[in-house]
Amino acid sequence: MTAAPLRRRSTTASARAPAPAPEDVAGPTGGTRRDAYFDNAKYLAIVWVAIGHAWEPFYATSRTSAALYLVVYAFHMPAFIVISGYFSRSFTFRPDQLQRLVTGIAVPYILFRTAYALFRYAAGDQPDLSVGLLDPWFLTWFLPALFIWRLTAPLWPIIRLPVPLALTIAALASASPEIGSDLDLQRVLQFLPFFVLGLRLSPEHFRLLRRRAVRIAAVPVVLGATAFAYWAVPRMNDAWFYHTDSARTLGAPWWGGGLMQLAMFGCSLVLTACFLAWVPGRRMWCTALGAGTLYGYLLHGFLAKGSRWWHWYDAAWIGTPWGHVVVTLIAAVVVTLLCTPPVRKVFRFAVEPRMHWAFRRAPRGRGCPDGEQQYCWRGSYVP
């Protein structure tokens, strides 16, 4: 779910293909081909996001499901954000990168925030039709957050101890109930350390995670985390995992927010490392779906919310253990289908709009190779 600079293409290719994903630009292997490992990681992460949303109604009725829910919420978005940070390392405010920031993040946010407002109004979840672009709803928060994080990307490499600084900012945000809901700023600041960590990672770090010893060690770690989550379910407010509120809002003293930020960061970091250690590095049947995870992310929310509003969970069989399994499988299958090429083709206008008409192009013969004027900016060619 990341954006990246455009690269040179032929006249024919540039006329039909979308902008390359960041995996086209750099990966652990250092090549220019998409890296299967990151596509697999993105696909598996979006599956866990959908499963987490599907498990939410079970939280109050099943302690086991609640424990699994906490474990999933501890790593699925941190994993996405770490990967987003890793592929934002080359962001330097180049014109092509700014163009991609608008077309790949800002415009999809406006379109989907509007679509969700219409959906809520039609479903009777809100009394009047109000979009509220400064008030992200449900999963749309990630787009303005990524927009803000990426704008800060060039700053962190010149700062000493960037991750501790980002953690300090997150702790201060948690201790500040005065931060309003505009652009979900609490969540933006509290998740910031994961993005900064991704900026500081190198291909070698991911290679170390994929060592056999790390994969084996991840098994008892995840089992231990699940056991701890089972113990913590009746004793802990799960809202800490959403990073949407200040400590005082959650009934804790202001200094408790800083301690929880450190504890949550450490917990999420360990589980994210376990998740990334288990991600296959070879090409698989699902590897190509990794390029369409933003589609799955934005589209599955309509079904996730609709299932509550239309009382799909009221069926008696869904409350049984095997019903939980069926719901889990349905969520995984649905989000997988939403990442497929046919769905991406239909919704590309909203998720990856071309919008070349909105940006200035230099005329031919002013530093831009024939057929690649769409990658030019005021007469300067940007490869």
C-alpha positions as a Markdown table, in Angstrom:
| # | Residue | x | y | z |
|---|---|---|---|---|
| 1 | Met | 0.0 | 0.0 | 0.0 |
| 2 | Thr | 2.6 | 2.3 | -0.9 |
| 3 | Ala | 3.5 | 4.7 | -3.8 |
| 4 | Ala | 6.7 | 5.0 | -5.7 |
| 5 | Pro | 8.3 | 7.1 | -8.5 |
| 6 | Leu | 7.5 | 6.4 | -12.1 |
| 7 | Arg | 10.1 | 4.9 | -14.3 |
| 8 | Arg | 10.8 | 5.0 | -18.1 |
| 9 | Arg | 8.4 | 3.1 | -20.3 |
| 10 | Ser | 7.8 | 2.7 | -23.9 |
| 11 | Thr | 5.0 | 4.7 | -25.6 |
| 12 | Thr | 2.7 | 1.6 | -25.7 |
| 13 | Ala | 3.3 | 0.6 | -22.1 |
| 14 | Ser | 2.8 | 4.1 | -20.7 |
| 15 | Ala | -0.5 | 4.3 | -22.4 |
| 16 | Arg | -2.1 | 1.4 | -20.7 |
| 17 | Ala | -0.1 | 0.4 | -17.5 |
| 18 | Pro | -0.5 | 2.0 | -14.1 |
| 19 | Ala | 2.4 | 3.6 | -12.2 |
| 20 | Pro | 4.8 | 1.0 | -10.8 |
| 21 | Ala | 4.5 | -0.1 | -7.2 |
| 22 | Pro | 7.5 | 0.6 | -4.9 |
| 23 | Glu | 8.5 | -3.1 | -5.1 |
| 24 | Asp | 9.4 | -2.3 | -8.7 |
| 25 | Val | 12.0 | 0.2 | -7.6 |
| 26 | Ala | 13.9 | -1.5 | -4.8 |
| 27 | Gly | 13.8 | -4.6 | -2.7 |
| 28 | Pro | 16.0 | -6.8 | -0.6 |
| 29 | Thr | 17.6 | -8.2 | -3.7 |
| 30 | Gly | 18.4 | -4.8 | -4.9 |
| 31 | Gly | 16.9 | -5.4 | -8.4 |
| 32 | Thr | 14.2 | -3.5 | -10.2 |
| 33 | Arg | 11.7 | -6.4 | -10.5 |
| 34 | Arg | 8.9 | -6.8 | -8.0 |
| 35 | Asp | 10.1 | -8.6 | -5.0 |
| 36 | Ala | 7.8 | -11.6 | -4.3 |
| 37 | Tyr | 8.6 | -11.4 | -0.5 |
| 38 | Phe | 7.0 | -8.0 | -0.1 |
| 39 | Asp | 4.0 | -8.8 | -2.4 |
| 40 | Asn | 3.4 | -11.9 | -0.2 |
| 41 | Ala | 3.7 | -9.9 | 2.9 |
| 42 | Lys | 1.2 | -7.3 | 1.7 |
| 43 | Tyr | -1.3 | -9.9 | 0.6 |
| 44 | Leu | -1.0 | -11.9 | 3.9 |
| 45 | Ala | -1.3 | -8.6 | 5.9 |
| 46 | Ile | -4.5 | -7.5 | 4.1 |
| 47 | Val | -6.0 | -11.0 | 4.8 |
| 48 | Trp | -5.3 | -10.6 | 8.5 |
| 49 | Val | -6.9 | -7.1 | 8.4 |
| 50 | Ala | -10.1 | -8.5 | 6.9 |
| 51 | Ile | -10.1 | -11.4 | 9.4 |
| 52 | Gly | -9.6 | -9.0 | 12.2 |
| 53 | His | -12.6 | -7.0 | 11.1 |
| 54 | Ala | -14.6 | -10.2 | 10.8 |
| 55 | Trp | -13.7 | -11.3 | 14.3 |
| 56 | Glu | -14.7 | -8.0 | 15.9 |
| 57 | Pro | -18.3 | -9.1 | 16.7 |
| 58 | Phe | -17.0 | -12.2 | 18.5 |
| 59 | Tyr | -15.0 | -10.1 | 20.9 |
| 60 | Ala | -17.7 | -9.9 | 23.6 |
| 61 | Thr | -18.9 | -13.5 | 23.4 |
| 62 | Ser | -15.7 | -15.6 | 23.0 |
| 63 | Arg | -12.6 | -15.1 | 25.1 |
| 64 | Thr | -10.6 | -17.2 | 22.6 |
| 65 | Ser | -11.7 | -15.2 | 19.7 |
| 66 | Ala | -11.0 | -12.0 | 21.6 |
| 67 | Ala | -7.4 | -13.2 | 22.4 |
| 68 | Leu | -6.8 | -14.0 | 18.7 |
| 69 | Tyr | -8.3 | -10.6 | 17.8 |
| 70 | Leu | -5.8 | -8.8 | 20.1 |
| 71 | Val | -2.9 | -10.7 | 18.6 |
| 72 | Val | -3.9 | -9.8 | 15.1 |
| 73 | Tyr | -4.5 | -6.2 | 15.9 |
| 74 | Ala | -1.1 | -6.0 | 17.5 |
| 75 | Phe | 0.7 | -6.7 | 14.2 |
| 76 | His | -1.4 | -6.3 | 11.1 |
| 77 | Met | -1.4 | -2.5 | 10.7 |
| 78 | Pro | 2.1 | -2.1 | 12.1 |
| 79 | Ala | 3.3 | -4.6 | 9.5 |
| 80 | Phe | 1.7 | -2.6 | 6.7 |
| 81 | Ile | 3.1 | 0.7 | 8.1 |
| 82 | Val | 6.6 | -0.7 | 8.4 |
| 83 | Ile | 6.5 | -1.8 | 4.8 |
| 84 | Ser | 5.1 | 1.5 | 3.7 |
| 85 | Gly | 8.0 | 3.3 | 5.5 |
| 86 | Tyr | 10.5 | 1.0 | 3.9 |
| 87 | Phe | 9.3 | 1.8 | 0.5 |
| 88 | Ser | 9.2 | 5.5 | 1.3 |
| 89 | Arg | 12.9 | 5.8 | 1.7 |
| 90 | Ser | 13.4 | 7.3 | -1.7 |
| 91 | Phe | 10.8 | 10.0 | -1.3 |
| 92 | Thr | 12.5 | 13.3 | -1.9 |
| 93 | Phe | 9.7 | 15.6 | -3.1 |
| 94 | Arg | 10.5 | 14.9 | -6.8 |
| 95 | Pro | 7.6 | 16.1 | -9.0 |
| 96 | Asp | 6.7 | 12.6 | -10.1 |
| 97 | Gln | 6.6 | 11.5 | -6.5 |
| 98 | Leu | 4.3 | 14.4 | -5.5 |
| 99 | Gln | 2.1 | 13.6 | -8.4 |
| 100 | Arg | 1.9 | 10.0 | -7.2 |
| 101 | Leu | 1.1 | 11.3 | -3.7 |
| 102 | Val | -1.9 | 13.1 | -5.1 |
| 103 | Thr | -3.2 | 10.4 | -7.4 |
| 104 | Gly | -2.4 | 7.4 | -5.2 |
| 105 | Ile | -3.3 | 8.7 | -1.8 |
| 106 | Ala | -5.2 | 12.1 | -1.7 |
| 107 | Val | -7.7 | 11.5 | -4.5 |
| 108 | Pro | -8.5 | 7.9 | -3.4 |
| 109 | Tyr | -9.1 | 9.2 | 0.1 |
| 110 | Ile | -11.5 | 11.9 | -1.1 |
| 111 | Leu | -13.4 | 9.4 | -3.3 |
| 112 | Phe | -13.7 | 6.6 | -0.7 |
| 113 | Arg | -14.4 | 9.0 | 2.2 |
| 114 | Thr | -17.3 | 10.3 | 0.1 |
| 115 | Ala | -18.4 | 6.8 | -0.9 |
| 116 | Tyr | -18.4 | 5.6 | 2.7 |
| 117 | Ala | -20.5 | 8.7 | 3.7 |
| 118 | Leu | -23.0 | 7.8 | 1.0 |
| 119 | Phe | -23.0 | 4.2 | 2.1 |
| 120 | Arg | -23.6 | 5.1 | 5.8 |
| 121 | Tyr | -26.4 | 7.4 | 4.9 |
| 122 | Ala | -28.1 | 4.8 | 2.6 |
| 123 | Ala | -27.8 | 2.2 | 5.3 |
| 124 | Gly | -29.2 | 4.5 | 8.0 |
| 125 | Asp | -26.1 | 4.6 | 10.1 |
| 126 | Gln | -26.0 | 8.4 | 10.0 |
| 127 | Pro | -29.0 | 10.7 | 9.9 |
| 128 | Asp | -27.8 | 13.3 | 7.4 |
| 129 | Leu | -25.5 | 13.1 | 4.4 |
| 130 | Ser | -22.2 | 14.6 | 5.6 |
| 131 | Val | -18.8 | 13.7 | 4.1 |
| 132 | Gly | -16.4 | 15.3 | 6.6 |
| 133 | Leu | -13.1 | 15.1 | 4.7 |
| 134 | Leu | -11.2 | 16.1 | 7.8 |
| 135 | Asp | -12.8 | 13.3 | 9.8 |
| 136 | Pro | -11.6 | 10.0 | 8.4 |
| 137 | Trp | -14.1 | 7.2 | 9.1 |
| 138 | Phe | -13.3 | 3.5 | 9.7 |
| 139 | Leu | -10.4 | 2.3 | 7.6 |
| 140 | Thr | -10.0 | 5.5 | 5.5 |
| 141 | Trp | -7.7 | 6.9 | 8.2 |
| 142 | Phe | -4.7 | 5.1 | 6.7 |
| 143 | Leu | -4.7 | 7.3 | 3.5 |
| 144 | Pro | -4.3 | 10.7 | 5.1 |
| 145 | Ala | -1.9 | 9.1 | 7.7 |
| 146 | Leu | 0.3 | 7.8 | 4.9 |
| 147 | Phe | 0.1 | 11.2 | 3.1 |
| 148 | Ile | 1.4 | 12.9 | 6.2 |
| 149 | Trp | 4.0 | 10.3 | 7.0 |
| 150 | Arg | 5.4 | 10.4 | 3.5 |
| 151 | Leu | 5.7 | 14.1 | 3.6 |
| 152 | Thr | 8.0 | 13.8 | 6.6 |
| 153 | Ala | 10.1 | 11.0 | 5.0 |
| 154 | Pro | 13.1 | 13.2 | 3.9 |
| 155 | Leu | 13.4 | 14.6 | 7.4 |
| 156 | Trp | 14.0 | 11.4 | 9.4 |
| 157 | Pro | 17.3 | 10.3 | 7.8 |
| 158 | Ile | 19.0 | 13.6 | 8.9 |
| 159 | Ile | 17.9 | 13.2 | 12.5 |
| 160 | Arg | 19.9 | 11.4 | 15.1 |
| 161 | Leu | 17.9 | 8.6 | 16.9 |
| 162 | Pro | 14.8 | 9.0 | 14.7 |
| 163 | Val | 12.9 | 6.0 | 16.1 |
| 164 | Pro | 13.3 | 7.2 | 19.8 |
| 165 | Leu | 12.2 | 10.7 | 18.7 |
| 166 | Ala | 9.1 | 9.2 | 16.9 |
| 167 | Leu | 8.3 | 7.2 | 20.1 |
| 168 | Thr | 8.6 | 10.4 | 22.1 |
| 169 | Ile | 6.1 | 12.1 | 19.8 |
| 170 | Ala | 3.8 | 9.1 | 20.1 |
| 171 | Ala | 4.0 | 9.2 | 23.9 |
| 172 | Leu | 3.3 | 12.9 | 23.9 |
| 173 | Ala | 0.3 | 12.5 | 21.6 |
| 174 | Ser | -1.1 | 9.8 | 24.0 |
| 175 | Ala | -0.7 | 12.2 | 26.9 |
| 176 | Ser | -2.5 | 15.0 | 25.0 |
| 177 | Pro | -6.3 | 14.7 | 25.1 |
| 178 | Glu | -6.4 | 18.2 | 23.4 |
| 179 | Ile | -5.5 | 16.6 | 20.1 |
| 180 | Gly | -8.7 | 16.7 | 18.1 |
| 181 | Ser | -10.2 | 14.2 | 15.6 |
| 182 | Asp | -9.1 | 16.1 | 12.5 |
| 183 | Leu | -7.4 | 13.7 | 10.1 |
| 184 | Asp | -7.4 | 11.2 | 13.0 |
| 185 | Leu | -4.2 | 12.9 | 14.2 |
| 186 | Gln | -3.9 | 10.7 | 17.4 |
| 187 | Arg | -3.6 | 7.6 | 15.3 |
| 188 | Val | -1.2 | 9.3 | 12.8 |
| 189 | Leu | 1.2 | 10.3 | 15.6 |
| 190 | Gln | 0.8 | 7.1 | 17.7 |
| 191 | Phe | 1.6 | 4.9 | 14.6 |
| 192 | Leu | 4.4 | 7.1 | 13.5 |
| 193 | Pro | 7.2 | 5.1 | 15.1 |
| 194 | Phe | 6.4 | 2.1 | 12.8 |
| 195 | Phe | 6.7 | 4.2 | 9.7 |
| 196 | Val | 10.0 | 5.8 | 10.9 |
| 197 | Leu | 11.3 | 2.3 | 11.7 |
| 198 | Gly | 10.5 | 1.2 | 8.2 |
| 199 | Leu | 12.4 | 4.2 | 6.8 |
| 200 | Arg | 15.5 | 3.1 | 8.7 |
| 201 | Leu | 15.4 | -0.6 | 7.7 |
| 202 | Ser | 17.6 | -2.1 | 5.0 |
| 203 | Pro | 17.4 | -5.2 | 2.9 |
| 204 | Glu | 19.7 | -6.9 | 5.3 |
| 205 | His | 17.3 | -6.6 | 8.1 |
| 206 | Phe | 14.6 | -8.5 | 6.2 |
| 207 | Arg | 17.2 | -11.1 | 5.2 |
| 208 | Leu | 18.0 | -11.7 | 8.9 |
| 209 | Leu | 14.3 | -12.1 | 9.7 |
| 210 | Arg | 13.9 | -14.8 | 7.1 |
| 211 | Arg | 16.6 | -17.0 | 8.6 |
| 212 | Arg | 15.4 | -20.4 | 9.7 |
| 213 | Ala | 16.4 | -19.9 | 13.3 |
| 214 | Val | 14.2 | -16.8 | 13.5 |
| 215 | Arg | 11.3 | -18.6 | 11.9 |
| 216 | Ile | 11.5 | -21.4 | 14.5 |
| 217 | Ala | 11.9 | -18.9 | 17.4 |
| 218 | Ala | 8.8 | -17.1 | 16.2 |
| 219 | Val | 6.6 | -20.1 | 17.0 |
| 220 | Pro | 6.9 | -20.0 | 20.9 |
| 221 | Val | 6.8 | -16.2 | 20.8 |
| 222 | Val | 3.5 | -16.1 | 19.0 |
| 223 | Leu | 2.1 | -18.9 | 21.2 |
| 224 | Gly | 3.2 | -17.0 | 24.3 |
| 225 | Ala | 1.7 | -13.8 | 23.0 |
| 226 | Thr | -1.6 | -15.6 | 22.4 |
| 227 | Ala | -1.6 | -17.0 | 25.9 |
| 228 | Phe | -0.9 | -13.6 | 27.3 |
| 229 | Ala | -3.7 | -12.0 | 25.2 |
| 230 | Tyr | -6.1 | -14.7 | 26.6 |
| 231 | Trp | -5.1 | -13.6 | 30.1 |
| 232 | Ala | -5.4 | -9.9 | 29.3 |
| 233 | Val | -8.8 | -9.9 | 27.6 |
| 234 | Pro | -10.9 | -9.3 | 30.7 |
| 235 | Arg | -8.2 | -7.1 | 32.2 |
| 236 | Met | -7.2 | -4.7 | 29.4 |
| 237 | Asn | -9.0 | -2.1 | 27.3 |
| 238 | Asp | -8.7 | -3.3 | 23.7 |
| 239 | Ala | -8.9 | 0.3 | 22.5 |
| 240 | Trp | -5.2 | 0.7 | 23.2 |
| 241 | Phe | -4.6 | -1.4 | 20.1 |
| 242 | Tyr | -6.5 | 1.1 | 17.9 |
| 243 | His | -4.2 | 4.1 | 18.8 |
| 244 | Thr | -7.1 | 6.4 | 18.4 |
| 245 | Asp | -7.5 | 7.9 | 21.9 |
| 246 | Ser | -5.4 | 9.6 | 24.5 |
| 247 | Ala | -4.6 | 7.9 | 27.8 |
| 248 | Arg | -7.0 | 10.1 | 29.7 |
| 249 | Thr | -9.8 | 9.3 | 27.3 |
| 250 | Leu | -9.1 | 5.6 | 28.1 |
| 251 | Gly | -9.3 | 6.2 | 31.8 |
| 252 | Ala | -5.5 | 6.1 | 32.4 |
| 253 | Pro | -3.3 | 8.9 | 33.9 |
| 254 | Trp | -1.4 | 11.0 | 31.3 |
| 255 | Trp | 1.9 | 9.3 | 32.1 |
| 256 | Gly | 0.3 | 5.9 | 31.6 |
| 257 | Gly | -0.1 | 6.8 | 27.9 |
| 258 | Gly | 3.7 | 7.0 | 27.5 |
| 259 | Leu | 4.3 | 3.7 | 29.2 |
| 260 | Met | 1.6 | 2.0 | 27.1 |
| 261 | Gln | 3.1 | 3.5 | 23.9 |
| 262 | Leu | 6.4 | 1.9 | 24.7 |
| 263 | Ala | 4.8 | -1.4 | 25.7 |
| 264 | Met | 2.6 | -1.5 | 22.7 |
| 265 | Phe | 5.4 | -0.6 | 20.3 |
| 266 | Gly | 7.6 | -3.4 | 21.7 |
| 267 | Cys | 4.7 | -6.0 | 21.6 |
| 268 | Ser | 3.7 | -5.0 | 18.0 |
| 269 | Leu | 7.4 | -4.9 | 16.9 |
| 270 | Val | 8.0 | -8.5 | 18.1 |
| 271 | Leu | 4.8 | -9.8 | 16.5 |
| 272 | Thr | 5.5 | -8.0 | 13.3 |
| 273 | Ala | 8.9 | -9.5 | 13.2 |
| 274 | Cys | 7.4 | -12.9 | 13.7 |
| 275 | Phe | 4.9 | -12.3 | 10.9 |
| 276 | Leu | 7.6 | -11.1 | 8.5 |
| 277 | Ala | 9.8 | -14.0 | 9.4 |
| 278 | Trp | 7.0 | -16.4 | 8.3 |
| 279 | Val | 6.3 | -14.7 | 5.0 |
| 280 | Pro | 7.4 | -16.9 | 2.0 |
| 281 | Gly | 10.1 | -15.4 | -0.2 |
| 282 | Arg | 9.2 | -17.4 | -3.3 |
| 283 | Arg | 6.6 | -16.6 | -5.9 |
| 284 | Met | 3.3 | -18.2 | -5.1 |
| 285 | Trp | -0.3 | -18.2 | -6.4 |
| 286 | Cys | -1.0 | -15.2 | -4.2 |
| 287 | Thr | 2.1 | -13.2 | -5.0 |
| 288 | Ala | 0.5 | -11.2 | -7.8 |
| 289 | Leu | -2.3 | -10.2 | -5.5 |
| 290 | Gly | 0.2 | -8.2 | -3.4 |
| 291 | Ala | 0.0 | -5.4 | -6.0 |
| 292 | Gly | -3.7 | -5.0 | -5.3 |
| 293 | Thr | -3.9 | -4.8 | -1.6 |
| 294 | Leu | -5.1 | -1.2 | -1.5 |
| 295 | Tyr | -8.1 | -2.4 | -3.4 |
| 296 | Gly | -8.8 | -5.1 | -0.9 |
| 297 | Tyr | -8.3 | -2.7 | 2.0 |
| 298 | Leu | -10.6 | 0.0 | 0.8 |
| 299 | Leu | -13.3 | -2.2 | -0.7 |
| 300 | His | -13.7 | -4.8 | 2.0 |
| 301 | Gly | -14.8 | -2.2 | 4.5 |
| 302 | Phe | -18.2 | -1.9 | 2.8 |
| 303 | Leu | -18.9 | -5.6 | 3.5 |
| 304 | Ala | -17.4 | -5.4 | 7.0 |
| 305 | Lys | -19.7 | -2.6 | 8.0 |
| 306 | Gly | -22.7 | -3.9 | 6.0 |
| 307 | Ser | -22.5 | -7.2 | 7.7 |
| 308 | Arg | -23.2 | -5.5 | 11.0 |
| 309 | Trp | -25.9 | -3.1 | 9.7 |
| 310 | Trp | -27.7 | -5.9 | 7.9 |
| 311 | His | -27.5 | -8.3 | 10.9 |
| 312 | Trp | -25.6 | -11.1 | 9.2 |
| 313 | Tyr | -24.1 | -12.0 | 12.5 |
| 314 | Asp | -27.5 | -12.7 | 14.1 |
| 315 | Ala | -27.7 | -16.2 | 12.7 |
| 316 | Ala | -27.3 | -18.7 | 15.5 |
| 317 | Trp | -24.8 | -20.9 | 13.7 |
| 318 | Ile | -22.3 | -18.0 | 13.4 |
| 319 | Gly | -21.9 | -18.0 | 17.2 |
| 320 | Thr | -20.6 | -21.6 | 17.2 |
| 321 | Pro | -16.9 | -22.5 | 16.9 |
| 322 | Trp | -17.4 | -23.8 | 13.4 |
| 323 | Gly | -19.3 | -20.7 | 12.6 |
| 324 | His | -16.3 | -18.6 | 13.6 |
| 325 | Val | -14.1 | -20.7 | 11.3 |
| 326 | Val | -16.6 | -20.2 | 8.4 |
| 327 | Val | -16.6 | -16.5 | 8.9 |
| 328 | Thr | -12.8 | -16.4 | 9.0 |
| 329 | Leu | -12.6 | -18.3 | 5.7 |
| 330 | Ile | -15.2 | -16.1 | 4.1 |
| 331 | Ala | -13.3 | -13.0 | 5.1 |
| 332 | Ala | -10.1 | -14.4 | 3.6 |
| 333 | Val | -11.7 | -15.4 | 0.4 |
| 334 | Val | -13.6 | -12.1 | -0.1 |
| 335 | Val | -10.6 | -9.9 | 0.5 |
| 336 | Thr | -8.6 | -12.2 | -1.8 |
| 337 | Leu | -11.1 | -11.7 | -4.6 |
| 338 | Leu | -11.0 | -7.9 | -4.1 |
| 339 | Cys | -7.3 | -7.9 | -4.8 |
| 340 | Thr | -7.7 | -9.7 | -8.2 |
| 341 | Pro | -7.0 | -8.1 | -11.6 |
| 342 | Pro | -10.7 | -8.0 | -12.7 |
| 343 | Val | -11.7 | -6.0 | -9.5 |
| 344 | Arg | -8.7 | -3.8 | -9.9 |
| 345 | Lys | -9.6 | -3.0 | -13.5 |
| 346 | Val | -13.1 | -2.0 | -12.5 |
| 347 | Phe | -12.1 | 0.3 | -9.6 |
| 348 | Arg | -8.8 | 1.6 | -10.9 |
| 349 | Phe | -10.4 | 4.9 | -11.6 |
| 350 | Ala | -10.9 | 5.4 | -7.9 |
| 351 | Val | -7.8 | 3.7 | -6.4 |
| 352 | Glu | -5.2 | 4.5 | -9.0 |
| 353 | Pro | -6.6 | 7.3 | -11.2 |
| 354 | Arg | -4.3 | 8.4 | -14.0 |
| 355 | Met | -5.1 | 12.1 | -14.0 |
| 356 | His | -2.4 | 13.2 | -16.4 |
| 357 | Trp | -4.8 | 16.0 | -17.4 |
| 358 | Ala | -4.3 | 17.6 | -14.0 |
| 359 | Phe | -0.6 | 18.1 | -14.2 |
| 360 | Arg | 1.5 | 20.2 | -16.5 |
| 361 | Arg | 3.4 | 18.5 | -19.2 |
| 362 | Ala | 6.4 | 19.9 | -21.1 |
| 363 | Pro | 6.1 | 20.0 | -24.9 |
| 364 | Arg | 8.1 | 17.6 | -26.9 |
| 365 | Gly | 11.7 | 18.6 | -27.6 |
| 366 | Arg | 12.2 | 20.2 | -24.2 |
| 367 | Gly | 14.1 | 17.5 | -22.5 |
| 368 | Cys | 11.4 | 14.8 | -22.6 |
| 369 | Pro | 11.8 | 11.7 | -24.7 |
| 370 | Asp | 9.0 | 11.0 | -27.2 |
| 371 | Gly | 6.1 | 9.1 | -25.6 |
| 372 | Glu | 7.2 | 10.0 | -22.0 |
| 373 | Gln | 5.9 | 13.5 | -21.7 |
| 374 | Gln | 3.6 | 12.3 | -18.9 |
| 375 | Tyr | 6.7 | 11.9 | -16.7 |
| 376 | Cys | 7.8 | 15.4 | -17.3 |
| 377 | Trp | 7.4 | 18.5 | -15.1 |
| 378 | Arg | 7.7 | 22.0 | -16.4 |
| 379 | Gly | 10.2 | 20.9 | -19.1 |
| 380 | Ser | 12.4 | 18.7 | -16.9 |
| 381 | Tyr | 12.4 | 15.0 | -17.5 |
| 382 | Val | 12.1 | 12.9 | -14.4 |
| 383 | Pro | 13.2 | 9.3 | -15.0 |
